[in-house]
Amino acid sequence: MKAKTVDKYIAGAPRKAQKRLREIRGLIEKIEPKAEERISYAIPAFFLNNKMLVYFAAFKNHVSIFPFTKEMGVSMKESKNYETSGKGTVRFPLDKPLPTTFIQKIVRQMVKNNLARTKK
């Protein structure tokens, strides 16, 4: 059964991932308190100005945020420490500390990109 709220998604995630998901959620809320939280494509997402801002999700051995692309302007050098995919996903293993500073940079850039798209 698919979760209808972010709280229910987190509660149904693998136990090891739940704390990480709450941390990511908190970082996003702190950076952009006006963002609207919802479930989209069966995973947690935040939207700003009715446009996608960021998705995040839990898996057995990692949590992910997306989209993440070279065009974002976030240091790709930093991303070399994490597994990424061609589909714009960056994965953070559950057995390592969550890189909050790196995640904050990604989210801040996503906010900038969102605001730029809104102005067009």
N, CA, C and O atoms as a printed pandas DataFrame, in Angstrom:
     atom_number atom_name residue_name chain_id  residue_number  x_coord  y_coord  z_coord
0              1         N          MET        A               1    0.831   -1.182    0.000
1              2        CA          MET        A               1    0.000    0.000    0.000
2              3         C          MET        A               1    0.880    1.251    0.000
3              4         O          MET        A               1    1.828    1.346    0.779
4              5         N          LYS        A               2    0.570    2.187   -0.854
5              6        CA          LYS        A               2    1.345    3.412   -0.966
6              7         C          LYS        A               2    0.905    4.420    0.088
7              8         O          LYS        A               2   -0.284    4.573    0.366
8              9         N          ALA        A               3    1.889    5.103    0.668
9             10        CA          ALA        A               3    1.609    6.114    1.687
10            11         C          ALA        A               3    0.932    7.321    1.049
11            12         O          ALA        A               3    1.245    7.703   -0.078
12            13         N          LYS        A               4    0.010    7.906    1.782
13            14        CA          LYS        A               4   -0.695    9.095    1.290
14            15         C          LYS        A               4   -0.135   10.379    1.888
15            16         O          LYS        A               4   -0.449   11.474    1.422
16            17         N          THR        A               5    0.697   10.245    2.927
17            18        CA          THR        A               5    1.336   11.410    3.529
18            19         C          THR        A               5    2.818   11.121    3.740
19            20         O          THR        A               5    3.245    9.966    3.748
20            21         N          VAL        A               6    3.589   12.182    3.908
21            22        CA          VAL        A               6    5.020   12.002    4.146
22            23         C          VAL        A               6    5.243   11.314    5.491
23            24         O          VAL        A               6    6.128   10.466    5.607
24            25         N          ASP        A               7    4.466   11.661    6.493
25            26        CA          ASP        A               7    4.593   10.988    7.793
26            27         C          ASP        A               7    4.400    9.485    7.651
27            28         O          ASP        A               7    5.151    8.703    8.234
28            29         N          LYS        A               8    3.403    9.082    6.885
29            30        CA          LYS        A               8    3.143    7.651    6.711
30            31         C          LYS        A               8    4.238    6.993    5.880
31            32         O          LYS        A               8    4.594    5.841    6.130
32            33         N          TYR        A               9    4.770    7.701    4.904
33            34        CA          TYR        A               9    5.881    7.164    4.112
34            35         C          TYR        A               9    7.073    6.889    5.034
35            36         O          TYR        A               9    7.661    5.808    4.997
36            37         N          ILE        A              10    7.419    7.872    5.852
37            38        CA          ILE        A              10    8.564    7.709    6.756
38            39         C          ILE        A              10    8.323    6.560    7.731
39            40         O          ILE        A              10    9.222    5.759    7.984
40            41         N          ALA        A              11    7.113    6.480    8.275
41            42        CA          ALA        A              11    6.790    5.405    9.220
42            43         C          ALA        A              11    6.887    4.027    8.562
43            44         O          ALA        A              11    7.194    3.044    9.235
44            45         N          GLY        A              12    6.630    3.946    7.266
45            46        CA          GLY        A              12    6.679    2.670    6.561
46            47         C          GLY        A              12    8.031    2.356    5.940
47            48         O          GLY        A              12    8.219    1.285    5.362
48            49         N          ALA        A              13    8.970    3.282    6.056
49            50        CA          ALA        A              13   10.312    3.089    5.479
50            51         C          ALA        A              13   11.118    2.127    6.347
51            52         O          ALA        A              13   10.779    1.908    7.510
52            53         N          PRO        A              14   12.178    1.555    5.790
53            54        CA          PRO        A              14   13.047    0.705    6.611
54            55         C          PRO        A              14   13.490    1.468    7.868
55            56         O          PRO        A              14   13.803    2.657    7.804
56            57         N          ARG        A              15   13.511    0.793    8.969
57            58        CA          ARG        A              15   13.791    1.419   10.267
58            59         C          ARG        A              15   15.075    2.254   10.262
59            60         O          ARG        A              15   15.103    3.360   10.802
60            61         N          LYS        A              16   16.125    1.723    9.654
61            62        CA          LYS        A              16   17.401    2.434    9.606
62            63         C          LYS        A              16   17.295    3.751    8.834
63            64         O          LYS        A              16   18.046    4.689    9.104
64            65         N          ALA        A              17   16.380    3.826    7.890
65            66        CA          ALA        A              17   16.258    5.004    7.032
66            67         C          ALA        A              17   15.365    6.094    7.623
67            68         O          ALA        A              17   15.447    7.247    7.200
68            69         N          GLN        A              18   14.523    5.755    8.582
69            70        CA          GLN        A              18   13.537    6.714    9.085
70            71         C          GLN        A              18   14.169    7.983    9.652
71            72         O          GLN        A              18   13.703    9.084    9.358
72            73         N          LYS        A              19   15.213    7.848   10.452
73            74        CA          LYS        A              19   15.871    9.019   11.031
74            75         C          LYS        A              19   16.457    9.890    9.923
75            76         O          LYS        A              19   16.353   11.115    9.974
76            77         N          ARG        A              20   17.065    9.266    8.934
77            78        CA          ARG        A              20   17.663   10.007    7.816
78            79         C          ARG        A              20   16.598   10.784    7.042
79            80         O          ARG        A              20   16.806   11.938    6.667
80            81         N          LEU        A              21   15.472   10.143    6.813
81            82        CA          LEU        A              21   14.395   10.816    6.094
82            83         C          LEU        A              21   13.901   12.037    6.873
83            84         O          LEU        A              21   13.645   13.091    6.291
84            85         N          ARG        A              22   13.771   11.888    8.180
85            86        CA          ARG        A              22   13.344   13.030    9.008
86            87         C          ARG        A              22   14.380   14.154    8.961
87            88         O          ARG        A              22   14.025   15.333    8.937
88            89         N          GLU        A              23   15.660   13.782    8.948
89            90        CA          GLU        A              23   16.719   14.793    8.866
90            91         C          GLU        A              23   16.663   15.546    7.532
91            92         O          GLU        A              23   16.745   16.774    7.503
92            93         N          ILE        A              24   16.524   14.813    6.447
93            94        CA          ILE        A              24   16.444   15.443    5.129
94            95         C          ILE        A              24   15.218   16.353    5.062
95            96         O          ILE        A              24   15.301   17.487    4.591
96            97         N          ARG        A              25   14.111   15.857    5.526
97            98        CA          ARG        A              25   12.877   16.646    5.547
98            99         C          ARG        A              25   13.087   17.946    6.322
99           100         O          ARG        A              25   12.688   19.018    5.865
100          101         N          GLY        A              26   13.707   17.849    7.480
101          102        CA          GLY        A              26   13.961   19.032    8.306
102          103         C          GLY        A              26   14.878   20.030    7.624
103          104         O          GLY        A              26   14.659   21.238    7.720
104          105         N          LEU        A              27   15.902   19.544    6.937
105          106        CA          LEU        A              27   16.809   20.435    6.210
106          107         C          LEU        A              27   16.054   21.204    5.125
107          108         O          LEU        A              27   16.240   22.410    4.964
108          109         N          ILE        A              28   15.213   20.502    4.394
109          110        CA          ILE        A              28   14.446   21.142    3.328
110          111         C          ILE        A              28   13.500   22.185    3.908
111          112         O          ILE        A              28   13.418   23.304    3.400
112          113         N          GLU        A              29   12.786   21.823    4.969
113          114        CA          GLU        A              29   11.837   22.752    5.601
114          115         C          GLU        A              29   12.545   23.993    6.130
115          116         O          GLU        A              29   12.005   25.096    6.051
116          117         N          LYS        A              30   13.735   23.824    6.663
117          118        CA          LYS        A              30   14.485   24.952    7.211
118          119         C          LYS        A              30   14.965   25.889    6.099
119          120         O          LYS        A              30   14.913   27.110    6.246
120          121         N          ILE        A              31   15.424   25.322    5.005
121          122        CA          ILE        A              31   15.935   26.125    3.892
122          123         C          ILE        A              31   14.800   26.841    3.167
123          124         O          ILE        A              31   14.942   28.009    2.805
124          125         N          GLU        A              32   13.684   26.163    2.952
125          126        CA          GLU        A              32   12.565   26.780    2.234
126          127         C          GLU        A              32   11.246   26.461    2.925
127          128         O          GLU        A              32   10.526   25.547    2.523
128          129         N          PRO        A              33   10.935   27.232    3.980
129          130        CA          PRO        A              33    9.711   26.961    4.746
130          131         C          PRO        A              33    8.411   27.133    3.953
131          132         O          PRO        A              33    7.366   26.638    4.375
132          133         N          LYS        A              34    8.463   27.819    2.825
133          134        CA          LYS        A              34    7.256   28.005    2.012
134          135         C          LYS        A              34    6.970   26.813    1.104
135          136         O          LYS        A              34    5.910   26.749    0.482
136          137         N          ALA        A              35    7.898   25.882    1.024
137          138        CA          ALA        A              35    7.703   24.721    0.147
138          139         C          ALA        A              35    6.562   23.856    0.663
139          140         O          ALA        A              35    6.383   23.686    1.869
140          141         N          GLU        A              36    5.813   23.325   -0.255
141          142        CA          GLU        A              36    4.658   22.471    0.064
142          143         C          GLU        A              36    5.079   21.005    0.002
143          144         O          GLU        A              36    5.632   20.545   -0.997
144          145         N          GLU        A              37    4.813   20.298    1.063
145          146        CA          GLU        A              37    5.168   18.881    1.166
146          147         C          GLU        A              37    4.023   18.035    0.631
147          148         O          GLU        A              37    2.855   18.308    0.906
148          149         N          ARG        A              38    4.371   17.003   -0.137
149          150        CA          ARG        A              38    3.349   16.076   -0.633
150          151         C          ARG        A              38    3.994   14.767   -1.074
151          152         O          ARG        A              38    5.217   14.647   -1.142
152          153         N          ILE        A              39    3.160   13.812   -1.365
153          154        CA          ILE        A              39    3.620   12.559   -1.967
154          155         C          ILE        A              39    3.420   12.708   -3.467
155          156         O          ILE        A              39    2.339   13.071   -3.929
156          157         N          SER        A              40    4.472   12.423   -4.218
157          158        CA          SER        A              40    4.414   12.478   -5.678
158          159         C          SER        A              40    5.213   11.298   -6.204
159          160         O          SER        A              40    6.321   11.040   -5.734
160          161         N          TYR        A              41    4.673   10.593   -7.159
161          162        CA          TYR        A              41    5.316    9.371   -7.668
162          163         C          TYR        A              41    5.599    8.392   -6.525
163          164         O          TYR        A              41    6.593    7.666   -6.548
164          165         N          ALA        A              42    4.721    8.384   -5.536
165          166        CA          ALA        A              42    4.757    7.455   -4.395
166          167         C          ALA        A              42    5.897    7.716   -3.410
167          168         O          ALA        A              42    6.177    6.865   -2.565
168          169         N          ILE        A              43    6.563    8.873   -3.499
169          170        CA          ILE        A              43    7.629    9.216   -2.561
170          171         C          ILE        A              43    7.458   10.655   -2.077
171          172         O          ILE        A              43    6.732   11.432   -2.698
172          173         N          PRO        A              44    8.122   11.020   -0.969
173          174        CA          PRO        A              44    8.024   12.392   -0.472
174          175         C          PRO        A              44    8.630   13.398   -1.449
175          176         O          PRO        A              44    9.649   13.142   -2.090
176          177         N          ALA        A              45    7.971   14.541   -1.535
177          178        CA          ALA        A              45    8.448   15.606   -2.414
178          179         C          ALA        A              45    8.086   16.948   -1.804
179          180         O          ALA        A              45    7.150   17.064   -1.012
180          181         N          PHE        A              46    8.841   17.945   -2.189
181          182        CA          PHE        A              46    8.508   19.318   -1.842
182          183         C          PHE        A              46    8.344   20.081   -3.145
183          184         O          PHE        A              46    9.115   19.903   -4.087
184          185         N          PHE        A              47    7.322   20.936   -3.184
185          186        CA          PHE        A              47    7.051   21.785   -4.333
186          187         C          PHE        A              47    7.096   23.232   -3.878
187          188         O          PHE        A              47    6.712   23.552   -2.753
188          189         N          LEU        A              48    7.565   24.098   -4.754
189          190        CA          LEU        A              48    7.619   25.531   -4.489
190          191         C          LEU        A              48    7.065   26.234   -5.709
191          192         O          LEU        A              48    7.455   25.934   -6.837
192          193         N          ASN        A              49    6.155   27.170   -5.487
193          194        CA          ASN        A              49    5.505   27.867   -6.601
194          195         C          ASN        A              49    4.841   26.877   -7.551
195          196         O          ASN        A              49    4.830   27.072   -8.766
196          197         N          ASN        A              50    4.297   25.833   -6.984
197          198        CA          ASN        A              50    3.609   24.770   -7.711
198          199         C          ASN        A              50    4.519   24.041   -8.712
199          200         O          ASN        A              50    4.042   23.439   -9.674
200          201         N          LYS        A              51    5.826   24.107   -8.470
201          202        CA          LYS        A              51    6.807   23.397   -9.294
202          203         C          LYS        A              51    7.641   22.495   -8.389
203          204         O          LYS        A              51    7.908   22.828   -7.235
204          205         N          MET        A              52    8.042   21.359   -8.927
205          206        CA          MET        A              52    8.835   20.414   -8.154
206          207         C          MET        A              52   10.114   21.085   -7.648
207          208         O          MET        A              52   10.804   21.790   -8.384
208          209         N          LEU        A              53   10.402   20.845   -6.384
209          210        CA          LEU        A              53   11.629   21.358   -5.778
210          211         C          LEU        A              53   12.615   20.215   -5.554
211          212         O          LEU        A              53   13.725   20.230   -6.085
212          213         N          VAL        A              54   12.201   19.224   -4.764
213          214        CA          VAL        A              54   13.088   18.106   -4.451
214          215         C          VAL        A              54   12.264   16.890   -4.026
215          216         O          VAL        A              54   11.224   17.018   -3.380
216          217         N          TYR        A              55   12.751   15.719   -4.401
217          218        CA          TYR        A              55   12.203   14.441   -3.953
218          219         C          TYR        A              55   13.221   13.790   -3.032
219          220         O          TYR        A              55   14.419   14.052   -3.137
220          221         N          PHE        A              56   12.748   12.947   -2.134
221          222        CA          PHE        A              56   13.658   12.138   -1.328
222          223         C          PHE        A              56   12.981   10.822   -1.030
223          224         O          PHE        A              56   11.753   10.740   -0.980
224          225         N          ALA        A              57   13.791    9.781   -0.831
225          226        CA          ALA        A              57   13.212    8.449   -0.676
226          227         C          ALA        A              57   14.151    7.536    0.101
227          228         O          ALA        A              57   15.347    7.799    0.231
228          229         N          ALA        A              58   13.573    6.461    0.610
229          230        CA          ALA        A              58   14.324    5.469    1.381
230          231         C          ALA        A              58   14.413    4.166    0.607
231          232         O          ALA        A              58   13.505    3.782   -0.130
232          233         N          PHE        A              59   15.535    3.508    0.802
233          234        CA          PHE        A              59   15.766    2.206    0.225
234          235         C          PHE        A              59   16.410    1.330    1.291
235          236         O          PHE        A              59   16.675    1.803    2.396
236          237         N          LYS        A              60   16.660    0.093    0.986
237          238        CA          LYS        A              60   17.167   -0.846    1.984
238          239         C          LYS        A              60   18.486   -0.386    2.604
239          240         O          LYS        A              60   18.657   -0.468    3.820
240          241         N          ASN        A              61   19.422    0.099    1.779
241          242        CA          ASN        A              61   20.750    0.446    2.278
242          243         C          ASN        A              61   21.128    1.916    2.129
243          244         O          ASN        A              61   22.252    2.302    2.450
244          245         N          HIS        A              62   20.208    2.731    1.650
245          246        CA          HIS        A              62   20.525    4.146    1.454
246          247         C          HIS        A              62   19.254    4.992    1.414
247          248         O          HIS        A              62   18.139    4.483    1.302
248          249         N          VAL        A              63   19.467    6.300    1.509
249          250        CA          VAL        A              63   18.408    7.268    1.219
250          251         C          VAL        A              63   18.906    8.081    0.035
251          252         O          VAL        A              63   20.111    8.221   -0.176
252          253         N          SER        A              64   17.970    8.613   -0.731
253          254        CA          SER        A              64   18.335    9.371   -1.925
254          255         C          SER        A              64   17.588   10.688   -1.976
255          256         O          SER        A              64   16.501   10.833   -1.416
256          257         N          ILE        A              65   18.200   11.649   -2.664
257          258        CA          ILE        A              65   17.492   12.867   -3.042
258          259         C          ILE        A              65   17.687   13.057   -4.536
259          260         O          ILE        A              65   18.692   12.637   -5.111
260          261         N          PHE        A              66   16.720   13.688   -5.141
261          262        CA          PHE        A              66   16.812   13.940   -6.572
262          263         C          PHE        A              66   15.860   15.046   -6.957
263          264         O          PHE        A              66   14.912   15.292   -6.212
264          265         N          PRO        A              67   16.045   15.722   -8.053
265          266        CA          PRO        A              67   17.072   15.458   -9.045
266          267         C          PRO        A              67   18.404   16.061   -8.637
267          268         O          PRO        A              67   18.462   17.032   -7.883
268          269         N          PHE        A              68   19.457   15.477   -9.141
269          270        CA          PHE        A              68   20.817   15.964   -8.908
270          271         C          PHE        A              68   21.551   15.841  -10.227
271          272         O          PHE        A              68   21.775   14.734  -10.718
272          273         N          THR        A              69   21.928   16.976  -10.807
273          274        CA          THR        A              69   22.606   16.965  -12.097
274          275         C          THR        A              69   23.808   17.899  -12.088
275          276         O          THR        A              69   23.906   18.784  -11.238
276          277         N          LYS        A              70   24.702   17.707  -13.014
277          278        CA          LYS        A              70   25.879   18.566  -13.133
278          279         C          LYS        A              70   25.483   20.019  -13.376
279          280         O          LYS        A              70   26.185   20.937  -12.952
280          281         N          GLU        A              71   24.371   20.223  -14.049
281          282        CA          GLU        A              71   23.919   21.565  -14.387
282          283         C          GLU        A              71   23.476   22.373  -13.161
283          284         O          GLU        A              71   23.260   23.581  -13.263
284          285         N          MET        A              72   23.343   21.725  -12.028
285          286        CA          MET        A              72   22.871   22.415  -10.824
286          287         C          MET        A              72   23.871   23.437  -10.318
287          288         O          MET        A              72   23.486   24.393   -9.645
288          289         N          GLY        A              73   25.133   23.257  -10.625
289          290        CA          GLY        A              73   26.139   24.173  -10.116
290          291         C          GLY        A              73   26.667   23.758   -8.749
291          292         O          GLY        A              73   27.520   24.447   -8.190
292          293         N          VAL        A              74   26.189   22.672   -8.209
293          294        CA          VAL        A              74   26.693   22.160   -6.938
294          295         C          VAL        A              74   27.968   21.390   -7.247
295          296         O          VAL        A              74   28.066   20.728   -8.280
296          297         N          SER        A              75   28.914   21.476   -6.378
297          298        CA          SER        A              75   30.218   20.865   -6.609
298          299         C          SER        A              75   30.114   19.371   -6.909
299          300         O          SER        A              75   29.731   18.566   -6.060
300          301         N          MET        A              76   30.464   19.040   -8.128
301          302        CA          MET        A              76   30.482   17.630   -8.500
302          303         C          MET        A              76   31.638   16.918   -7.813
303          304         O          MET        A              76   31.611   15.698   -7.650
304          305         N          LYS        A              77   32.650   17.676   -7.410
305          306        CA          LYS        A              77   33.775   17.098   -6.673
306          307         C          LYS        A              77   33.259   16.471   -5.377
307          308         O          LYS        A              77   33.659   15.369   -5.003
308          309         N          GLU        A              78   32.361   17.198   -4.700
309          310        CA          GLU        A              78   31.765   16.662   -3.468
310          311         C          GLU        A              78   30.940   15.415   -3.746
311          312         O          GLU        A              78   30.910   14.493   -2.930
312          313         N          SER        A              79   30.275   15.382   -4.885
313          314        CA          SER        A              79   29.393   14.249   -5.174
314          315         C          SER        A              79   30.177   12.974   -5.448
315          316         O          SER        A              79   29.600   11.887   -5.421
316          317         N          LYS        A              80   31.477   13.076   -5.710
317          318        CA          LYS        A              80   32.279   11.888   -5.972
318          319         C          LYS        A              80   32.324   10.953   -4.766
319          320         O          LYS        A              80   32.659    9.777   -4.903
320          321         N          ASN        A              81   31.990   11.471   -3.593
321          322        CA          ASN        A              81   31.965   10.659   -2.382
322          323         C          ASN        A              81   30.698    9.805   -2.272
323          324         O          ASN        A              81   30.567    8.981   -1.367
324          325         N          TYR        A              82   29.767   10.016   -3.212
325          326        CA          TYR        A              82   28.471    9.337   -3.141
326          327         C          TYR        A              82   28.119    8.738   -4.490
327          328         O          TYR        A              82   28.555    9.209   -5.540
328          329         N          GLU        A              83   27.331    7.704   -4.430
329          330        CA          GLU        A              83   26.876    7.079   -5.664
330          331         C          GLU        A              83   25.803    7.962   -6.297
331          332         O          GLU        A              83   24.878    8.415   -5.622
332          333         N          THR        A              84   25.939    8.198   -7.590
333          334        CA          THR        A              84   24.945    8.980   -8.320
334          335         C          THR        A              84   24.472    8.155   -9.508
335          336         O          THR        A              84   25.107    7.172   -9.889
336          337         N          SER        A              85   23.363    8.560  -10.080
337          338        CA          SER        A              85   22.868    7.863  -11.260
338          339         C          SER        A              85   22.634    8.867  -12.372
339          340         O          SER        A              85   22.518   10.067  -12.126
340          341         N          GLY        A              86   22.566    8.380  -13.568
341          342        CA          GLY        A              86   22.291    9.212  -14.725
342          343         C          GLY        A              86   20.904    9.815  -14.689
343          344         O          GLY        A              86   20.608   10.742  -15.443
344          345         N          LYS        A              87   20.060    9.304  -13.831
345          346        CA          LYS        A              87   18.695    9.819  -13.726
346          347         C          LYS        A              87   18.580   10.934  -12.699
347          348         O          LYS        A              87   17.474   11.358  -12.364
348          349         N          GLY        A              88   19.717   11.416  -12.193
349          350        CA          GLY        A              88   19.679   12.551  -11.287
350          351         C          GLY        A              88   19.476   12.200   -9.828
351          352         O          GLY        A              88   18.874   12.971   -9.081
352          353         N          THR        A              89   19.966   11.055   -9.419
353          354        CA          THR        A              89   19.827   10.621   -8.031
354          355         C          THR        A              89   21.190   10.624   -7.354
355          356         O          THR        A              89   22.188   10.209   -7.943
356          357         N          VAL        A              90   21.222   11.092   -6.120
357          358        CA          VAL        A              90   22.424   10.944   -5.309
358          359         C          VAL        A              90   22.026   10.119   -4.093
359          360         O          VAL        A              90   21.019   10.391   -3.440
360          361         N          ARG        A              91   22.838    9.103   -3.801
361          362        CA          ARG        A              91   22.517    8.147   -2.732
362          363         C          ARG        A              91   23.447    8.340   -1.543
363          364         O          ARG        A              91   24.649    8.557   -1.699
364          365         N          PHE        A              92   22.861    8.256   -0.353
365          366        CA          PHE        A              92   23.623    8.386    0.883
366          367         C          PHE        A              92   23.468    7.092    1.676
367          368         O          PHE        A              92   22.371    6.784    2.142
368          369         N          PRO        A              93   24.558    6.324    1.836
369          370        CA          PRO        A              93   24.480    5.045    2.544
370          371         C          PRO        A              93   24.026    5.229    3.989
371          372         O          PRO        A              93   24.352    6.219    4.643
372          373         N          LEU        A              94   23.278    4.265    4.458
373          374        CA          LEU        A              94   22.757    4.329    5.826
374          375         C          LEU        A              94   23.832    4.068    6.870
375          376         O          LEU        A              94   23.648    4.398    8.042
376          377         N          ASP        A              95   24.944    3.485    6.465
377          378        CA          ASP        A              95   25.996    3.173    7.436
378          379         C          ASP        A              95   27.045    4.281    7.567
379          380         O          ASP        A              95   28.076    4.088    8.212
380          381         N          LYS        A              96   26.782    5.441    6.956
381          382        CA          LYS        A              96   27.700    6.580    7.052
382          383         C          LYS        A              96   26.920    7.815    7.479
383          384         O          LYS        A              96   25.711    7.893    7.265
384          385         N          PRO        A              97   27.610    8.783    8.082
385          386        CA          PRO        A              97   26.910   10.006    8.495
386          387         C          PRO        A              97   26.265   10.718    7.302
387          388         O          PRO        A              97   26.807   10.716    6.196
388          389         N          LEU        A              98   25.122   11.314    7.541
389          390        CA          LEU        A              98   24.425   12.063    6.509
390          391         C          LEU        A              98   25.180   13.372    6.253
391          392         O          LEU        A              98   25.433   14.120    7.198
392          393         N          PRO        A              99   25.542   13.666    5.009
393          394        CA          PRO        A              99   26.314   14.878    4.700
394          395         C          PRO        A              99   25.394   16.107    4.625
395          396         O          PRO        A              99   25.034   16.567    3.542
396          397         N          THR        A             100   25.031   16.614    5.784
397          398        CA          THR        A             100   24.022   17.675    5.829
398          399         C          THR        A             100   24.448   18.935    5.070
399          400         O          THR        A             100   23.617   19.566    4.416
400          401         N          THR        A             101   25.716   19.307    5.144
401          402        CA          THR        A             101   26.173   20.507    4.436
402          403         C          THR        A             101   26.019   20.328    2.928
403          404         O          THR        A             101   25.576   21.246    2.238
404          405         N          PHE        A             102   26.375   19.177    2.423
405          406        CA          PHE        A             102   26.238   18.884    0.994
406          407         C          PHE        A             102   24.763   18.893    0.590
407          408         O          PHE        A             102   24.412   19.454   -0.448
408          409         N          ILE        A             103   23.909   18.286    1.386
409          410        CA          ILE        A             103   22.475   18.260    1.090
410          411         C          ILE        A             103   21.912   19.683    1.105
411          412         O          ILE        A             103   21.090   20.029    0.256
412          413         N          GLN        A             104   22.341   20.501    2.048
413          414        CA          GLN        A             104   21.881   21.888    2.099
414          415         C          GLN        A             104   22.273   22.633    0.823
415          416         O          GLN        A             104   21.473   23.400    0.288
416          417         N          LYS        A             105   23.482   22.420    0.335
417          418        CA          LYS        A             105   23.925   23.061   -0.910
418          419         C          LYS        A             105   23.025   22.643   -2.071
419          420         O          LYS        A             105   22.616   23.474   -2.882
420          421         N          ILE        A             106   22.727   21.357   -2.141
421          422        CA          ILE        A             106   21.876   20.850   -3.216
422          423         C          ILE        A             106   20.497   21.502   -3.137
423          424         O          ILE        A             106   19.980   21.989   -4.143
424          425         N          VAL        A             107   19.909   21.512   -1.956
425          426        CA          VAL        A             107   18.559   22.065   -1.803
426          427         C          VAL        A             107   18.557   23.566   -2.096
427          428         O          VAL        A             107   17.638   24.061   -2.749
428          429         N          ARG        A             108   19.559   24.289   -1.629
429          430        CA          ARG        A             108   19.623   25.732   -1.925
430          431         C          ARG        A             108   19.685   25.981   -3.428
431          432         O          ARG        A             108   19.049   26.901   -3.941
432          433         N          GLN        A             109   20.457   25.152   -4.129
433          434        CA          GLN        A             109   20.539   25.314   -5.577
434          435         C          GLN        A             109   19.202   24.978   -6.232
435          436         O          GLN        A             109   18.806   25.628   -7.200
436          437         N          MET        A             110   18.509   23.974   -5.716
437          438        CA          MET        A             110   17.199   23.624   -6.257
438          439         C          MET        A             110   16.212   24.776   -6.063
439          440         O          MET        A             110   15.388   25.044   -6.938
440          441         N          VAL        A             111   16.297   25.454   -4.920
441          442        CA          VAL        A             111   15.433   26.616   -4.667
442          443         C          VAL        A             111   15.749   27.706   -5.690
443          444         O          VAL        A             111   14.833   28.280   -6.279
444          445         N          LYS        A             112   17.031   27.998   -5.909
445          446        CA          LYS        A             112   17.430   29.017   -6.897
446          447         C          LYS        A             112   16.889   28.649   -8.277
447          448         O          LYS        A             112   16.334   29.495   -8.977
448          449         N          ASN        A             113   17.053   27.384   -8.664
449          450        CA          ASN        A             113   16.569   26.943   -9.968
450          451         C          ASN        A             113   15.056   27.099  -10.062
451          452         O          ASN        A             113   14.533   27.530  -11.090
452          453         N          ASN        A             114   14.360   26.749   -8.996
453          454        CA          ASN        A             114   12.909   26.859   -8.965
454          455         C          ASN        A             114   12.471   28.312   -9.139
455          456         O          ASN        A             114   11.573   28.604   -9.929
456          457         N          LEU        A             115   13.106   29.219   -8.402
457          458        CA          LEU        A             115   12.754   30.634   -8.471
458          459         C          LEU        A             115   13.052   31.204   -9.860
459          460         O          LEU        A             115   12.300   32.035  -10.368
460          461         N          ALA        A             116   14.139   30.758  -10.466
461          462        CA          ALA        A             116   14.474   31.205  -11.825
462          463         C          ALA        A             116   13.417   30.729  -12.834
463          464         O          ALA        A             116   13.034   31.479  -13.731
464          465         N          ARG        A             117   12.950   29.487  -12.686
465          466        CA          ARG        A             117   11.904   28.960  -13.581
466          467         C          ARG        A             117   10.599   29.713  -13.391
467          468         O          ARG        A             117    9.847   29.924  -14.343
468          469         N          THR        A             118   10.333   30.118  -12.146
469          470        CA          THR        A             118    9.090   30.830  -11.844
470          471         C          THR        A             118    9.078   32.223  -12.479
471          472         O          THR        A             118    8.033   32.703  -12.918
472          473         N          LYS        A             119   10.243   32.862  -12.522
473          474        CA          LYS        A             119   10.333   34.209  -13.098
474          475         C          LYS        A             119   10.114   34.235  -14.591
475          476         O          LYS        A             119    9.697   35.251  -15.145
476          477         N          LYS        A             120   10.398   33.103  -15.259
477          478        CA          LYS        A             120   10.264   33.050  -16.736
478          479         C          LYS        A             120    8.829   33.085  -17.172
479          480         O          LYS        A             120    8.547   33.048  -18.369
